[in-house]
């Protein structure tokens, strides 16, 4: 994945520190891969970090940089969050607002 290669190659300096950095990045990459596999097994169609692109007041999200997106649509499950986060929010897509940008409207899963 390009994202992980970019992160892995962003470190310079002492070779011992670089090796530790690469191991840390590899660990996080593997955790994300496993997390995505588990979400897919649970029927999720996409996931996105719980960040500024999530409008928590109006329950809508713009998928700027999803961890994965298998073609999300109305009634599909979306996980808002990240691996190892205490703030993950499982939601169901209830509508799509396509004005200037595409926003997915959602409700919390029960």
C-alpha positions in Angstrom: 0.0 0.0 0.0 1.4 3.3 -1.0 0.3 5.0 2.2 2.4 2.6 4.3 5.4 2.8 1.9 5.3 6.6 2.2 5.2 6.5 6.0 7.9 3.8 6.1 10.2 5.8 3.9 9.7 9.1 5.7 12.3 8.5 8.3 16.0 9.3 7.8 19.0 9.3 10.1 20.6 6.6 12.2 20.2 3.1 10.7 19.2 1.6 14.0 16.4 4.1 14.5 15.2 3.6 10.9 15.0 -0.2 11.5 12.9 0.4 14.6 10.7 2.9 12.7 10.1 0.3 9.9 9.1 -2.3 12.5 6.6 0.1 14.1 5.1 1.0 10.7 4.9 -2.7 9.7 3.1 -3.5 12.9 0.5 -0.7 12.3 0.1 -1.8 8.7 -0.6 -5.4 9.7 -3.1 -4.3 12.4 -5.0 -2.2 9.7 -5.0 -5.1 7.3 -6.4 -7.5 9.9 -8.9 -4.9 11.1 -10.2 -4.4 7.5 -10.4 -8.2 6.9 -12.5 -8.5 10.1 -14.8 -5.6 9.1 -15.4 -7.2 5.7 -16.3 -10.5 7.4 -18.8 -8.6 9.5 -20.4 -7.1 6.3 -18.9 -3.6 6.4 -18.5 -2.0 2.9 -16.1 0.8 4.0 -14.2 2.4 6.8 -13.0 5.9 7.4 -11.1 7.6 10.2 -13.2 9.4 12.8 -11.8 12.8 11.9 -12.9 16.3 10.6 -14.6 14.8 7.6 -17.3 13.3 9.9 -20.1 15.7 10.6 -21.3 14.4 13.9 -24.1 16.9 14.3 -25.8 16.1 11.0 -24.7 12.5 10.8 -22.9 12.7 7.4 -19.4 11.9 6.1 -17.4 12.7 3.1 -15.1 9.7 2.3 -11.8 11.6 1.7 -9.4 8.8 2.5 -11.1 5.6 3.5 -9.1 2.7 4.8 -11.2 0.7 2.3 -14.3 1.2 0.2 -15.9 -1.7 -1.5 -18.6 0.4 -3.1 -20.7 1.8 -0.4 -24.4 2.6 -0.9 -27.6 3.1 1.0 -28.2 0.4 3.7 -24.6 -0.6 3.8 -22.5 -0.7 6.9 -19.6 1.8 7.4 -17.2 1.8 10.3 -16.1 5.3 11.4 -12.8 4.9 13.2 -9.4 3.2 13.1 -7.8 0.0 14.4 -7.1 0.0 18.2 -9.4 3.1 18.7 -11.8 3.5 21.5 -13.9 5.9 19.4 -15.0 3.6 16.6 -18.6 4.2 15.5 -20.5 1.6 13.5 -23.1 3.2 11.2 -25.5 2.3 8.4 -25.8 4.5 5.3 -29.3 6.0 5.0 -28.8 8.3 2.1 -26.4 10.0 -0.3 -26.2 13.8 -0.8 -24.4 14.7 -4.0 -24.3 18.4 -4.4 -20.8 19.8 -4.7 -19.2 16.8 -3.0 -20.6 13.3 -2.1 -21.7 13.0 1.5 -23.1 9.8 3.0 -25.8 10.2 5.5 -25.8 7.7 8.3 -27.4 6.4 11.5 -25.8 4.5 14.3 -26.1 0.8 14.2 -27.9 -0.7 17.2 
